[in-house]
């Protein structure tokens, strides 16, 4: 399934959570995976969401490191 993370399209498996998408983005961009627990995630409307939030096809999320 295709989702957008920080304006970049990511392909992840169906049933993935926001954390799965963030991990995929981090690995794809060769960022430090140790910092994944120290992030804040937002939906397309700017509302903060949990790392366990389920995603669906076309979801748009952004994150920033705390």
Z-matrix of the N, CA and C atoms (Angstrom, degrees):
N
C 1 1.444
C 2 1.524 1 107.75
N 3 1.298 2 116.73 1 148.77
C 4 1.463 3 122.58 2 -177.61
C 5 1.527 4 110.32 3 -102.07
N 6 1.324 5 115.77 4 130.19
C 7 1.458 6 122.76 5 174.37
C 8 1.526 7 107.65 6 -135.20
N 9 1.323 8 115.92 7 163.21
C 10 1.466 9 119.69 8 176.46
C 11 1.520 10 109.45 9 -111.70
N 12 1.318 11 114.53 10 131.18
C 13 1.461 12 122.36 11 176.49
C 14 1.514 13 107.00 12 -123.29
N 15 1.334 14 116.42 13 119.41
C 16 1.466 15 121.25 14 -177.50
C 17 1.532 16 111.58 15 47.74
N 18 1.321 17 115.49 16 47.39
C 19 1.479 18 125.01 17 176.35
C 20 1.527 19 114.07 18 69.53
N 21 1.320 20 118.10 19 9.61
C 22 1.462 21 122.11 20 179.13
C 23 1.530 22 108.94 21 -113.32
N 24 1.325 23 116.47 22 129.70
C 25 1.459 24 119.90 23 -179.97
C 26 1.526 25 110.52 24 -74.41
N 27 1.328 26 114.45 25 132.65
C 28 1.456 27 122.81 26 -178.49
C 29 1.527 28 108.03 27 -126.12
N 30 1.317 29 117.13 28 139.62
C 31 1.456 30 121.79 29 175.51
C 32 1.526 31 107.99 30 -102.55
N 33 1.335 32 115.81 31 121.43
C 34 1.460 33 121.43 32 179.38
C 35 1.526 34 109.09 33 -132.72
N 36 1.308 35 116.56 34 171.45
C 37 1.459 36 121.52 35 -177.59
C 38 1.530 37 111.50 36 -79.24
N 39 1.316 38 116.47 37 153.82
C 40 1.465 39 121.32 38 176.54
C 41 1.523 40 109.12 39 -63.52
N 42 1.332 41 115.85 40 138.55
C 43 1.454 42 121.04 41 -178.11
C 44 1.515 43 113.50 42 89.76
N 45 1.322 44 116.79 43 4.58
C 46 1.465 45 121.07 44 -179.28
C 47 1.526 46 110.94 45 -70.20
N 48 1.318 47 114.73 46 154.59
C 49 1.460 48 121.62 47 176.36
C 50 1.530 49 109.67 48 -101.89
N 51 1.319 50 115.09 49 173.62
C 52 1.464 51 119.74 50 177.71
C 53 1.524 52 110.83 51 -58.46
N 54 1.328 53 117.41 52 -38.51
C 55 1.462 54 120.75 53 -179.85
C 56 1.529 55 111.03 54 -63.38
N 57 1.323 56 117.87 55 -39.80
C 58 1.461 57 120.93 56 177.60
C 59 1.529 58 110.61 57 -60.28
N 60 1.328 59 116.51 58 -44.03
C 61 1.461 60 120.67 59 -179.94
C 62 1.522 61 111.12 60 -64.92
N 63 1.326 62 116.56 61 -41.86
C 64 1.468 63 120.64 62 178.57
C 65 1.528 64 110.19 63 -63.33
N 66 1.333 65 116.88 64 -43.89
C 67 1.470 66 119.78 65 178.07
C 68 1.519 67 111.19 66 -60.38
N 69 1.319 68 116.97 67 -42.47
C 70 1.474 69 120.71 68 178.75
C 71 1.527 70 110.09 69 -61.56
N 72 1.326 71 116.87 70 -44.26
C 73 1.467 72 122.08 71 178.35
C 74 1.529 73 110.28 72 -61.29
N 75 1.321 74 116.98 73 -45.88
C 76 1.468 75 121.70 74 -178.80
C 77 1.523 76 110.79 75 -62.44
N 78 1.341 77 116.79 76 -44.39
C 79 1.466 78 119.97 77 179.40
C 80 1.527 79 111.57 78 -66.42
N 81 1.334 80 116.13 79 -41.24
C 82 1.463 81 120.68 80 -179.54
C 83 1.530 82 111.38 81 -61.95
N 84 1.325 83 115.81 82 -36.74
C 85 1.465 84 120.76 83 -177.28
C 86 1.523 85 113.04 84 -98.19
N 87 1.333 86 115.90 85 9.39
C 88 1.465 87 122.88 86 176.24
C 89 1.527 88 113.21 87 54.39
N 90 1.338 89 115.06 88 46.15
C 91 1.453 90 121.19 89 175.80
C 92 1.522 91 108.90 90 -94.17
N 93 1.301 92 117.37 91 171.03
C 94 1.458 93 122.91 92 -178.15
C 95 1.529 94 110.70 93 -74.52
N 96 1.328 95 117.60 94 116.18
C 97 1.462 96 121.72 95 -178.09
C 98 1.524 97 112.88 96 -73.24
N 99 1.310 98 118.13 97 -17.35
C 100 1.463 99 120.93 98 179.78
C 101 1.523 100 111.85 99 -65.70
N 102 1.307 101 117.82 100 -23.52
C 103 1.458 102 121.50 101 -176.36
C 104 1.528 103 113.39 102 -88.26
N 105 1.329 104 118.15 103 4.31
C 106 1.467 105 120.39 104 -176.17
C 107 1.528 106 112.26 105 -64.57
N 108 1.313 107 118.57 106 -27.10
C 109 1.456 108 120.48 107 178.46
C 110 1.520 109 112.66 108 -81.97
N 111 1.316 110 116.96 109 -4.95
C 112 1.454 111 121.84 110 -177.84
C 113 1.533 112 110.28 111 -114.80
N 114 1.335 113 116.14 112 48.97
C 115 1.465 114 120.80 113 -179.07
C 116 1.521 115 110.28 114 -129.14
N 117 1.315 116 114.98 115 160.58
C 118 1.458 117 122.12 116 172.50
C 119 1.521 118 106.52 117 -118.38
N 120 1.341 119 116.22 118 131.96
C 121 1.462 120 121.88 119 -176.09
C 122 1.532 121 109.15 120 -112.76
N 123 1.333 122 115.16 121 140.10
C 124 1.462 123 121.76 122 -179.70
C 125 1.526 124 110.10 123 -127.13
N 126 1.340 125 115.79 124 147.69
C 127 1.462 126 119.87 125 175.00
C 128 1.529 127 109.09 126 -83.99
N 129 1.323 128 115.75 127 -176.99
C 130 1.473 129 119.89 128 -176.30
C 131 1.520 130 113.70 129 -63.13
N 132 1.324 131 116.88 130 -17.92
C 133 1.465 132 121.05 131 -178.76
C 134 1.528 133 112.73 132 -97.59
N 135 1.332 134 116.63 133 1.14
C 136 1.455 135 120.56 134 178.75
C 137 1.514 136 114.36 135 89.01
N 138 1.340 137 117.31 136 7.67
C 139 1.460 138 120.78 137 177.43
C 140 1.524 139 109.89 138 -85.28
N 141 1.305 140 115.69 139 136.41
C 142 1.463 141 120.10 140 179.09
C 143 1.525 142 109.21 141 -68.90
N 144 1.337 143 116.08 142 136.00
C 145 1.463 144 121.25 143 178.29
C 146 1.521 145 109.37 144 -124.70
N 147 1.303 146 115.29 145 161.29
C 148 1.458 147 122.29 146 179.97
C 149 1.520 148 110.26 147 -79.67
N 150 1.312 149 117.20 148 154.78
C 151 1.470 150 120.83 149 177.73
C 152 1.525 151 111.76 150 -63.37
N 153 1.324 152 118.05 151 -24.65
C 154 1.460 153 121.99 152 -179.91
C 155 1.526 154 113.14 153 -89.77
N 156 1.327 155 117.57 154 6.88
C 157 1.460 156 120.63 155 -179.89
C 158 1.530 157 109.65 156 -64.52
N 159 1.347 158 116.76 157 130.42
C 160 1.468 159 119.24 158 179.29
C 161 1.526 160 111.03 159 -71.72
N 162 1.312 161 115.77 160 146.83
C 163 1.455 162 121.29 161 177.25
C 164 1.517 163 109.62 162 -112.06
N 165 1.325 164 115.68 163 159.04
C 166 1.454 165 120.94 164 175.41
C 167 1.521 166 108.45 165 -132.72
N 168 1.301 167 116.46 166 169.23
C 169 1.459 168 121.99 167 179.61
C 170 1.529 169 109.66 168 -50.51
N 171 1.330 170 116.24 169 128.67
C 172 1.457 171 121.48 170 177.40
C 173 1.519 172 115.54 171 85.62
N 174 1.326 173 117.89 172 2.49
C 175 1.467 174 120.19 173 177.99
C 176 1.524 175 110.07 174 -59.59
N 177 1.314 176 115.27 175 147.83
C 178 1.463 177 121.96 176 177.75
C 179 1.520 178 107.77 177 -126.42
N 180 1.340 179 116.47 178 122.05
C 181 1.451 180 120.86 179 178.04
C 182 1.524 181 109.08 180 -133.03
N 183 1.310 182 114.58 181 157.56
C 184 1.463 183 120.82 182 173.50
C 185 1.529 184 106.55 183 -132.64
N 186 1.306 185 115.83 184 159.43
C 187 1.452 186 119.98 185 176.93
C 188 1.504 187 109.70 186 -146.81
N 189 1.324 188 113.77 187 159.54
C 190 1.455 189 120.13 188 172.33
C 191 1.511 190 108.92 189 -143.78
N 192 1.311 191 116.08 190 149.77
C 193 1.448 192 122.03 191 178.81
C 194 1.512 193 109.13 192 -76.76
N 195 1.322 194 116.55 193 139.95
C 196 1.475 195 121.09 194 178.46
C 197 1.502 196 110.86 195 -83.07
